[in-house]
Amino acid sequence: MTTQAESYEFQVETRQLLQLMINSIYSDKDLFLRELISNASDALDKLRLERFNDDKLDVDTSDLHIRIALDAQERTLTLSDNGIGMSRDEVVDLIGKIANSGTAEFMRQMKETQREDADTEELIGRFGVGFYSSFMVADRVTLVTRRAGQTEATRWESQGEATYTLEPLDDAPQGTSITLHLKPADPEDRLFDYTDPRKVREIVTRYSDFITWPIRMESLQVPVTEEGEEPAVPELETVNSRKALWTRPASEVTEEEYAELYKRISHDWNDPLETIRLNIEGTLQYQALLFLPERATANLFSPDAKHGVQLYVNRVFVMDDCEELVPAYLRFVKGVVDSQDLALNVSREILQQDRQIESMRKRLTKRVLQAIKGLAANEAEKYAKFWDEFGRVVKEGLLQDFANRDAILEISSFETTTELADDAKRTSLRAYVERMKEGQDKIFFLTGDSRAAIENSPYMEAFRAKELEVLLLTDPIDEVWVDGIPEFDGKQFQSIAKGDIELDETQENEREERKEQFAGLLTWMGEVLTEDVKEVRLSNRLTTSPACVVSDAGDATPTLVNLYKAMGQPIPQERRILELNPTHTLVVGLRAAHEARPEDPKLAETVELVHGMALLAEGTQPDDPARFVQLLATQLGESLNK
């Protein structure tokens, strides 16, 4: 039967829409192949389901597949499947719907999906928009399709401009075949040679590697015969791996397969430190396969570094580095999330911000934190390696993720002054609390640039003498979070360099007597240093050093001030408190000299030196280093000449 093709004219809105498809909706022209493969995969899924539900349907489902044929000479790319196919009415409805009553509705919803607060369903499948992405790379598209169980086929063709044609055919294989008559390659417009097998293989591997069905490619690059010779049969190559490990039972997947997938998506040479699987069913269905790396990347702390996991929808790649699904403090996590029903924008390139995304983010975050907790509890060596590489990043969550703050504190570990079993370098907060001395109600800590600097700090003297455990916090982030988190397990955090710490076991009457003895000296020194300190007082934390400088309980430390200054967010530096060790010979001698010679100007210079030495002991420079050195040299010289 031969019937002439019928020509139909696109409506005005549809012409505008096609121009939008070609020029605006997709950021990457390579995506046309992803859309066509996705449609073909859906057609194969539908055939298998229909065959399962209808035993009388006479179709062969033994070799369901997708085929890509490339012809460089004719400049065509043909993608075919032996799936469910379409009847003529279905071609009009599914392929031509945007050319009829659905156009205005599509345009309305497409505009809505471009709003940041839109909460609409995915539009691609409903309106056949993915098919029309073909016109980004082709100046003519021909579709031939026959529905399974029917004899008549349909041919649809258009140049994506004013008209399209429909024609019935007597003979066509079951399924759908789409032939793209390709535009000339134009690298400047990111329009590549899509008859090049390497380019097609690259696109399939990137976007459709995990499609259930085999994708077979044949390529005819140049004329393969001379006159009189039999034409060569192009070889078929399966170009997708189909190894969607997250869809297979865990018992059927080997560690080697997990490692292979991790290396592929992370570009890391090492095996993953830990593998995390997640399978969520219900109103929102998705699977996740996440990995904790063994080593941190060089750009882990770079503000421009991308992070996130790969996002798939029904095994079809949507985007790399999906930040919406993983919080910034877990940016080292690699892996795949595959959802059945995520809301995307019209090009399937941008997530809509909705409750689904927030729900997935919360669940993935919780699962990663549970995995880290499991390492800490059961695999100490693995956990230590992980914390060495990523502990600083995880602690950022203490500032960013209030909902999971307690969980993050539970998995965190810190260096300590206490010798631990098995030569462990760090302790958990839980273990610290369990070791606290009777009567101790605070978790003591000290921040600093290094363990050595902290251990040699004068603030440690009384705590060392009384064998009180102190956490040694050496990461810059520690300076920030300790001020924002009041307690753990009912125990308050207490910096041993801030506030008035009472460790002195001297009787109350003895303390009062000592305060009275030093009252005159403290008042006078406060007047001498009035521009530098807010108070001079006796210390309970010093045993061998003459003096130290501490911050008030609510004030920022100098390290924190410098940290904010480095980030371009300067904060004012409050005047601090000078504490004196009443048992040190220098302080005792200074009190006696002041009582004997209260007007001696040299004593005021000695007070400046005491303050400067206290600053140097904590790692801070005096405000005027040159004057400090000059005073020190003068007094040393005078002492030698006596």
C-alpha positions in Angstrom: 0.0 0.0 0.0 1.4 3.4 -1.0 -0.2 6.5 0.5 1.1 10.0 0.0 2.4 11.8 3.0 0.2 14.3 4.7 1.6 17.7 5.6 0.7 19.6 8.7 1.6 23.1 9.7 3.0 23.9 13.1 1.2 26.6 15.1 2.9 29.9 15.8 3.6 29.0 19.4 5.2 25.7 18.4 7.6 27.4 16.0 8.6 29.7 18.9 9.0 26.6 21.1 11.2 24.8 18.7 13.4 27.8 18.4 13.6 27.8 22.2 14.5 24.1 22.2 17.3 24.6 19.6 18.8 27.8 21.1 17.9 28.2 24.8 16.7 25.2 26.9 19.7 23.0 26.8 23.1 24.3 27.7 24.9 21.3 26.1 24.0 20.1 22.6 25.4 16.6 23.4 22.3 16.1 25.6 20.2 15.3 22.5 21.6 11.8 22.5 20.8 11.3 26.2 17.2 12.3 25.6 16.8 9.9 22.6 18.3 7.0 24.5 16.1 7.7 27.5 13.0 7.6 25.3 14.2 4.3 23.7 14.9 2.8 27.1 11.4 3.8 28.2 9.9 2.1 25.1 11.8 -1.1 25.9 10.6 -1.0 29.5 7.0 -0.6 28.4 7.2 -3.5 26.0 8.5 -5.8 28.6 5.7 -4.7 31.0 3.0 -5.0 28.4 4.3 -8.5 27.4 4.2 -9.5 31.1 0.6 -8.3 31.5 -0.6 -9.7 28.1 0.4 -13.3 27.4 -1.4 -13.1 24.0 0.9 -10.2 22.7 2.9 -11.8 20.0 6.3 -10.1 20.3 9.9 -11.3 20.8 11.5 -9.9 23.9 14.5 -12.1 23.9 16.9 -9.4 22.6 15.7 -6.0 23.6 18.3 -3.4 22.8 19.1 0.1 21.5 21.1 0.6 18.3 23.0 3.6 17.1 24.1 3.6 13.4 26.6 6.2 12.2 27.1 7.1 8.6 29.8 9.6 8.0 29.3 9.7 4.2 25.6 10.5 4.5 26.1 12.5 7.7 23.3 10.7 9.6 22.9 9.3 13.0 20.1 6.7 13.4 18.9 5.6 16.8 16.5 2.6 16.9 15.0 0.3 19.5 12.8 -2.8 19.3 10.5 -1.6 22.0 6.8 -0.9 22.3 6.7 1.5 19.3 3.8 3.8 18.5 0.6 3.8 16.5 -0.3 6.7 14.2 -2.5 8.2 16.9 0.3 7.9 19.5 2.7 9.6 17.2 0.3 12.5 16.9 -0.3 12.5 20.6 3.2 11.8 22.0 5.5 13.4 19.3 3.1 16.0 18.0 1.4 17.0 21.2 3.4 20.2 21.6 2.3 21.1 18.1 -1.4 21.0 19.2 -3.4 21.8 22.3 -0.5 21.2 24.7 1.7 24.0 23.4 0.3 26.8 25.6 0.2 24.6 28.7 3.8 23.6 28.1 4.9 27.2 27.6 3.2 28.2 30.8 4.7 25.4 32.9 8.1 25.8 31.4 8.1 29.4 32.6 7.0 28.3 36.0 9.9 25.8 36.2 12.3 28.6 35.7 11.2 30.3 38.9 13.3 29.5 41.9 10.2 28.7 44.0 8.5 26.5 41.4 7.3 23.2 42.5 6.1 21.5 39.3 6.5 18.0 38.0 9.1 17.1 35.3 7.9 18.2 31.9 10.1 16.3 29.5 8.2 13.0 29.4 4.8 14.6 29.5 5.3 16.8 26.4 7.9 15.0 24.3 10.3 17.8 24.6 13.3 15.5 24.8 12.6 14.2 21.2 12.7 17.8 19.9 16.2 18.3 21.2 17.2 16.5 18.1 16.8 19.7 16.1 19.8 21.2 18.0 22.1 19.0 15.9 19.9 18.1 12.9 18.3 20.1 10.1 15.9 17.2 9.3 14.6 14.4 11.5 12.8 11.3 10.3 11.0 8.9 12.7 9.7 5.5 11.7 7.7 3.5 14.2 5.5 0.4 14.5 3.6 -0.5 17.6 4.1 -4.0 19.0 1.2 -6.2 17.9 0.2 -4.0 14.9 1.1 -4.3 11.2 0.9 -0.7 10.0 3.8 1.7 10.7 4.1 5.4 10.6 6.7 7.8 9.2 7.0 11.3 10.7 9.4 13.9 9.3 10.2 17.5 9.9 12.8 20.1 9.4 11.8 21.8 12.7 10.4 24.9 11.0 6.9 25.4 9.6 5.6 21.9 8.9 5.9 18.2 9.5 4.6 15.2 7.6 2.9 11.9 8.5 2.9 8.9 6.2 1.6 5.3 6.8 4.1 2.5 5.9 3.4 -1.2 5.1 6.8 -2.5 6.2 8.8 -1.5 9.2 10.3 -3.4 12.1 8.7 -3.3 15.5 9.8 -0.3 17.6 11.0 3.1 16.7 13.9 4.4 14.5 14.9 8.0 14.5 17.3 9.3 11.8 19.0 12.7 12.3 20.3 14.4 9.2 23.1 16.2 11.0 24.1 19.8 10.7 27.7 20.6 9.8 30.1 20.4 12.7 30.8 23.8 14.3 33.1 23.5 17.4 32.7 27.2 18.2 29.0 26.6 18.7 29.8 23.3 20.5 28.3 21.4 17.6 30.5 18.4 17.1 30.7 15.6 14.5 28.2 13.2 15.8 29.1 10.5 13.2 32.4 10.2 15.0 32.3 6.9 17.1 34.6 8.4 19.7 32.3 11.3 20.3 29.2 9.1 20.5 30.9 6.7 22.8 31.9 9.6 25.1 28.3 10.8 25.3 26.9 7.4 26.0 29.5 6.7 28.7 28.8 10.0 30.3 25.0 10.1 30.3 23.7 6.6 29.6 26.3 4.1 30.7 23.9 2.6 33.3 20.9 2.2 31.1 19.4 -1.3 31.6 19.4 -2.2 28.0 22.5 -2.8 25.8 23.3 0.1 23.5 25.0 -1.2 20.4 26.8 1.1 17.9 27.7 0.5 14.3 29.7 2.9 12.3 30.2 3.3 8.5 32.9 6.0 8.3 34.0 5.7 4.6 32.9 3.7 1.6 33.9 0.1 2.5 33.7 -1.6 -0.9 35.1 -1.2 -4.4 33.0 -1.9 -7.4 32.0 -5.5 -7.7 32.8 -6.3 -4.0 30.3 -7.4 -1.4 29.6 -4.6 1.1 31.2 -5.2 4.5 28.9 -5.7 7.5 29.7 -3.1 10.1 30.7 -4.5 13.4 28.5 -3.9 16.4 30.0 -2.6 19.6 28.1 -2.5 23.0 29.1 1.0 24.3 27.4 1.0 27.8 28.5 -1.0 30.8 25.0 -1.4 32.3 26.7 -1.9 35.7 24.3 0.1 37.9 25.7 -1.5 41.0 23.2 0.3 43.3 20.3 -1.6 41.7 21.8 -5.0 42.5 21.6 -6.8 45.8 24.7 -6.0 48.0 25.4 -9.8 48.1 25.9 -9.9 44.4 28.4 -7.0 44.2 32.1 -7.5 44.8 34.5 -5.0 46.5 36.4 -4.9 43.2 33.3 -3.7 41.4 32.6 -1.0 44.0 36.3 0.1 43.7 36.1 0.2 39.9 33.0 2.4 40.0 34.5 4.7 42.7 37.7 5.2 40.7 35.7 6.0 37.6 33.5 8.7 39.1 36.1 10.2 41.4 39.2 10.0 39.2 41.1 8.6 42.2 43.8 5.9 41.9 43.1 4.6 45.4 40.3 2.3 46.5 37.6 3.9 48.6 38.0 3.8 52.4 34.3 2.9 52.9 31.3 2.1 50.8 27.8 3.3 51.8 24.6 1.9 50.3 21.1 3.4 50.7 17.8 2.1 49.2 14.7 4.2 50.0 11.2 3.1 49.0 7.9 4.8 49.5 6.4 8.0 48.1 10.0 9.1 47.2 12.1 6.3 45.8 15.8 6.5 45.2 19.0 4.5 45.6 22.4 5.9 46.6 25.9 4.4 46.5 28.3 6.7 48.3 32.1 6.4 49.0 34.4 7.8 51.6 37.8 8.5 49.9 41.0 7.4 51.4 42.8 10.7 50.6 41.8 14.3 50.5 42.1 16.1 47.2 44.4 19.1 46.9 41.6 21.5 46.3 39.4 20.3 49.3 39.6 23.8 50.9 39.5 25.8 47.6 36.4 28.1 47.5 36.1 27.3 43.8 36.2 23.6 44.1 33.1 21.7 43.0 31.6 19.1 45.2 28.6 16.8 45.4 27.6 13.5 44.0 26.5 12.4 40.6 22.7 12.5 40.1 20.8 10.0 37.9 17.1 9.8 37.2 16.1 6.3 36.2 19.8 5.4 35.5 20.1 8.4 33.2 22.9 10.9 34.1 21.6 14.3 34.9 24.5 16.2 36.6 27.9 16.0 38.2 28.7 17.6 41.5 25.1 17.9 42.7 25.6 20.2 45.7 22.0 20.2 46.7 22.2 16.6 47.9 25.3 16.8 50.0 26.1 19.6 52.5 29.4 21.5 52.1 31.0 19.9 55.1 30.6 16.4 53.5 32.0 17.7 50.2 34.6 14.9 50.1 31.9 12.3 49.6 31.7 10.7 46.2 29.1 8.6 44.7 25.8 8.2 42.8 22.2 9.0 43.7 19.6 7.5 41.4 16.0 8.7 41.8 12.8 7.6 40.1 10.8 10.8 40.6 12.9 13.9 41.1 11.6 17.3 40.0 13.9 18.8 37.4 13.6 21.8 35.2 12.6 21.4 31.6 16.1 20.5 30.3 16.7 18.0 33.1 19.8 20.0 34.0 18.7 21.9 37.1 17.0 20.6 40.2 13.8 22.3 41.4 14.1 23.3 45.1 11.4 21.3 46.8 10.7 19.1 49.8 12.0 16.0 47.9 15.5 17.4 47.6 15.5 18.5 51.3 14.3 15.0 52.3 17.0 13.3 50.3 19.7 15.6 51.6 18.7 14.9 55.2 18.7 11.2 54.7 22.0 11.0 52.8 23.7 13.3 55.5 22.4 11.1 58.3 23.6 7.9 56.6 27.1 9.3 56.0 27.4 10.4 59.6 26.2 6.9 60.7 28.9 5.3 58.6 31.6 7.5 60.1 30.3 6.6 63.6 30.5 3.0 62.6 34.2 3.4 61.6 35.0 5.1 64.9 33.3 2.3 66.9 34.4 -0.7 65.0 37.4 0.1 62.8 39.8 2.4 64.7 42.5 2.3 62.1 40.2 3.2 59.2 38.6 6.0 61.3 42.0 7.4 62.3 43.0 7.6 58.6 39.7 9.2 57.7 39.9 11.8 60.5 43.5 12.7 59.6 42.3 13.5 56.1 38.8 15.0 56.6 38.3 15.9 60.3 38.8 19.6 59.7 36.1 19.5 57.0 33.6 17.5 59.1 33.9 20.0 62.0 32.6 22.7 59.6 29.2 21.0 60.1 29.2 22.2 63.7 28.7 25.7 62.3 26.5 24.8 59.3 24.2 22.0 60.4 22.5 22.6 63.7 20.2 19.7 63.3 23.1 17.2 63.2 25.4 19.0 65.6 25.2 16.3 68.3 25.9 13.6 65.8 28.9 15.5 64.5 30.2 15.9 68.0 29.8 12.2 68.6 32.0 11.3 65.6 34.6 14.0 66.2 37.9 13.3 67.9 40.6 15.5 69.4 44.1 15.4 70.6 44.5 15.3 74.3 47.0 15.6 77.1 46.1 12.2 78.4 48.1 9.2 77.3 45.7 6.8 75.6 45.7 3.1 75.1 47.2 1.6 71.9 49.1 4.8 71.2 45.9 6.5 70.0 46.5 10.2 69.2 42.9 11.4 69.8 40.0 10.9 72.0 36.2 11.2 71.5 34.2 13.5 73.6 32.3 10.6 75.0 35.5 8.9 76.2 36.7 12.3 77.7 33.6 12.6 79.7 33.9 9.1 81.0 37.5 9.8 82.2 36.6 13.1 84.0 37.8 13.4 87.6 35.3 13.4 90.4 33.8 16.9 90.8 34.9 18.0 87.4 31.9 19.5 85.5 33.6 21.1 82.5 35.3 19.8 79.3 38.6 21.7 79.3 40.3 22.7 76.0 42.9 25.0 74.6 43.2 26.2 71.0 46.5 26.9 69.2 48.5 26.5 66.1 50.1 23.2 67.0 50.3 20.6 69.7 53.8 21.6 70.7 52.7 25.3 71.1 49.7 24.3 73.2 51.6 21.9 75.5 54.3 24.6 76.2 51.7 27.3 76.9 51.6 28.7 80.5 47.8 28.1 80.6 48.6 24.4 80.9 50.7 24.6 84.1 48.1 24.2 86.8 46.1 21.6 84.7 49.3 19.6 84.2 50.1 19.8 87.9 46.7 18.6 88.9 46.6 15.9 86.1 43.4 17.4 84.6 42.8 16.3 80.9 42.8 19.1 78.4 41.7 18.8 74.7 44.3 20.3 72.3 42.4 21.9 69.4 44.8 22.9 66.6 42.5 23.3 63.5 41.5 26.9 62.6 37.8 25.9 62.6 38.2 25.0 66.3 38.5 28.7 67.1 35.0 29.3 65.8 32.8 26.3 66.8 33.8 26.2 70.4 32.2 29.6 71.0 28.9 28.5 69.4 28.4 25.2 71.1 27.7 25.4 74.9 28.0 21.8 76.0 28.2 18.1 75.2 26.4 15.5 77.3 25.5 18.1 79.9 29.1 19.2 80.3 30.1 22.7 79.3 33.1 23.5 77.2 35.7 25.7 78.9 38.7 27.3 77.4 41.6 27.3 79.9 42.7 30.5 78.3 39.5 32.4 79.0 37.5 33.5 82.0 38.4 33.0 85.7 39.2 29.4 86.3 39.1 28.3 89.9 41.7 25.4 90.5 43.4 26.8 93.6 43.0 24.5 96.6 44.2 27.1 99.0 41.8 27.8 101.9 39.4 30.7 101.5 41.1 32.8 104.2 44.5 32.3 102.7 43.2 33.4 99.3 41.7 36.5 100.8 44.9 37.3 102.6 46.9 37.0 99.4 44.5 39.3 97.5 44.9 41.9 100.2 48.7 41.6 100.0 48.8 42.1 96.3 45.9 44.6 96.1 48.2 47.7 95.8 50.3 46.1 93.1 47.3 45.0 91.1 45.7 48.4 91.1 49.0 50.2 90.2 49.8 47.8 87.4 46.2 48.2 86.0 46.9 52.0 85.9 50.2 51.5 84.1 48.6 49.2 81.5 45.3 50.9 81.3 45.4 51.1 77.5 46.4 47.5 77.1 44.4 45.5 79.6 41.0 45.7 81.3 42.2 44.2 84.6 45.2 42.8 86.4 44.4 39.9 88.8 46.0 37.0 90.5 46.0 33.7 88.6 44.9 30.2 89.6 46.2 28.6 86.4 50.0 29.4 86.7 52.6 27.4 88.6 55.9 28.2 87.0 55.3 31.3 84.7 55.2 34.8 86.1 52.2 36.0 84.1 49.7 35.2 81.3 47.2 37.1 79.3 43.6 35.7 79.1 40.4 36.7 77.4 37.2 37.4 79.2 34.6 34.6 79.0 32.6 36.2 76.2 35.5 37.7 74.2 37.2 36.5 71.0 40.7 35.2 71.3 43.5 36.9 69.3 43.7 33.8 67.0 40.0 34.1 66.2 40.4 37.9 65.6 43.2 37.2 63.2 41.2 34.4 61.5 38.3 36.7 60.8 40.7 39.4 59.6 42.3 37.0 57.1 38.8 36.3 55.8 38.2 40.0 55.3 35.8 40.2 58.2 37.7 42.2 60.9 36.2 42.2 64.4 37.3 44.5 67.2 39.9 43.2 69.7 38.7 43.6 73.3 41.2 44.5 76.0 42.3 41.4 77.8 43.2 40.4 81.4 46.7 40.1 82.8 47.0 37.4 85.4 50.0 37.2 87.8 51.4 34.2 89.5 51.7 35.3 93.2 54.3 32.6 94.0 56.7 33.6 91.2 59.9 35.4 92.3 59.5 38.1 89.7 56.0 39.0 90.9 57.0 38.7 94.5 60.0 41.0 93.9 57.9 43.4 91.9 55.4 43.8 94.8 58.3 44.4 97.2 60.0 47.0 94.9 56.7 48.8 94.4 56.0 49.0 98.1 59.6 50.3 98.7 59.9 52.6 95.6 56.4 53.4 94.3 57.6 56.4 92.2 60.5 54.6 90.5 59.9 54.9 86.7 61.9 51.8 86.1 59.2 49.8 87.8 56.6 50.9 85.2 59.0 49.7 82.5 59.2 46.3 84.3 55.4 46.1 84.2 55.5 46.6 80.4 58.1 43.9 80.1 55.9 41.5 82.2 53.0 42.2 79.9 55.1 41.7 76.8 56.5 38.4 78.1 53.0 37.1 78.8 52.0 37.9 75.2 55.1 36.2 73.8 54.4 33.1 75.9 51.0 32.7 74.2 52.4 33.3 70.8 51.3 36.9 70.4 53.6 39.9 69.6 53.6 43.0 71.8 52.0 45.9 70.2 55.3 47.7 69.9 58.0 44.9 69.5 60.8 47.5 69.1 60.0 49.2 72.4 59.8 45.8 74.1 63.3 44.8 72.9 64.7 48.2 73.8 63.3 48.0 77.4 64.5 44.5 77.8 68.0 45.3 76.6 68.3 48.3 78.9 67.2 46.4 82.0 69.4 43.5 81.2 72.4 45.8 80.8 71.7 47.6 84.1 71.4 44.4 85.9 74.8 43.3 84.7 76.4 46.6 85.8 75.1 46.5 89.4 
